[in-house]
Amino acid sequence: MASSDQQMRVTIFALLRLTFRVLICCFVLFFKLTELLQWYAATFRDPMMLQPPEWFKAFIYCEAFLQMPFFPIAVYAFLKGGCKWIRTPAIIYSTHVATTLFAILAHILFHDFSKSEHLGPQTQRERLILLSIYMPYLLIPLLILFTMLYNPYYNHVEKRKRK
């Protein structure tokens, strides 16, 4: 009996120790990511990451609940190959992302950041640098869109036989 009781205590201790290690690692990771975000926002003068406008928050929710679930599906379809069914979801995804990016890029180019709580781009050069960081998020969806629209493999229309 004593050995069974002792084994239970050792098991509980080991599980608690493992749990605390995982929690500590998550805690450290959270602060490292927070530091990384602070560094990014200060270096590239991107106040939208620290104090996002309401419309930007809406885009973040769209990304979390619409775009993120699409990624594993798209990866599966493109890696497997031969999945023509990905055409319509990819067109919807790429059109949505490109549309949101136009608003973000316009905000970067034309917004008066002098009134922002966090430091934003002040010079044209700083705006262009920040713009260049967001630009791949426009170019890649446009590349996907043009591939889905103009690639003969995905754009092939099947002819139906007449009766």
N, C-alpha and C positions, 0 to 999 in steps of 0.2 A: 504494500500500500504506500509506503513512504517513497519508494522509487517512482511510482506513478504520479504521486503528488509533486515530487521534485521535478519530474519531466514536464508536468503541466506548467510549473512556475518558470522553468527555463524556456519553454515554448512561448509563454506570454511575454517574458522579458525580451526574447529575441524579436518577437513581432512588434512590441512597443519600440524597441531600439530601431528597427527597420523603418517603422512608421515615422519616428522622429527624424531619422536621416532623410527620408523622402521629403518631409515637410520643410526641413532646413534647406535642402537643395532647391526646393521650389521657391522658398522665401528669398534665397540668395539670387536665384535666376530672375525673380521678379524685380529685385532692385538693380540687377545688372541691365535688364531690359529697360527699366526706367531711366537709368543713366545713359544708355544708348539713345533713347528717345530724346532726352534733354540735349545730348551732344549733337544729334542730327538737327534738331530744331534751331539750336544756336548757330551751328556751322553753316547751314544752308538757309537760315532765316525763314523757316516754315512755321508760322504761328498757327496754321490750321491743324497741326498735329497736337499742339498743346491746348489750344482754345478753338475747337472747331465750330464754325457757324452752324446754325440749325440745318440748313440745306445740306451741308457736308456730312452732318451726322446721319441724315436720311440716306445719303449715298453709302455710308459705312454700314448701315443696317441692310441695305440692298446687297452689299458685297457679302455680308455675313450669311444672310438667309437665302440669297438667290445664286450668287456667283460661286461661293465656296462649295455648295453641294454639286455644282456643275463640274468642278475640276476633276474629281476622280472618275466621273462618267466620261469626260472628254479624254482623259489620259487613257482609260481603258479602250475607248473607240479608236483613238489614233495609234496606239501601240499594237492593238490587235490587227488593225487594218481591215479593209473591206466592209466597214460599218457605214453604209450610206445613210442610215437613220440619224447620224450625228449632224447632218446638214442643217435641219431646221433648228435644233437647240443651239448649234454653234452660231447661226445667223442671229438668233434672238440674243444670245450672250454678247456677241461682238457688237451688235448695234446698241445694246444697253450700255455697255462699258464705254464705247466711243462717245455716246451722247453725254454721259456723266463727265467724261474728261473734257469735253468742250466747255462746260460750265466751270470746271476747276481751272483750266488754262486761262479762260477769260478773267476769272477772279485774280489769278496770279498777275496777269498783265495789266489790269485796269483798276484794281482795288486800291484805295488809299490806306496803306498799312500804318501810317503815322498815328492813327487813332487806336491801333491795336494794343492790347495789354502786353503781348509778347512781341519781341522784335521781329519785324517782317522785312522783306526786301525793300530797299530804298532807292537804289540806282537801277538803271536799265540792265546793267550787267548782272546784278544780283537777281533780278527778275528772270533773266534768261537762264541763269544757272539753275534756279529753282524749276523753271519750265523744263529744262533738259532732264531733270530727275523724274518728272511726271510724264514726259513724252513717250517712253516705252510702253506705258499703260494705255496709250492711244494707238501707237503704231502696231503693236502685236494684235490687238483685236481687229484693226483694219486689215491686217494681213490675213487673219482667219476669215474675215468677212469676204474679202476678194477671192480667197481660195475656194470658199464654199459657193460663191456666185459664178466664178469663171473657170474653175478647174473642170474639164470635161468629165472626170470621174464622178464628181459630186453633182454636176449639173446635168447629167444624162437624163433625158426624159424617155421613159419607156413607151413604146408604141403599143397600143392595144389593138387586138384583132377585131375586125367588124364581123358581125354574124350575118 
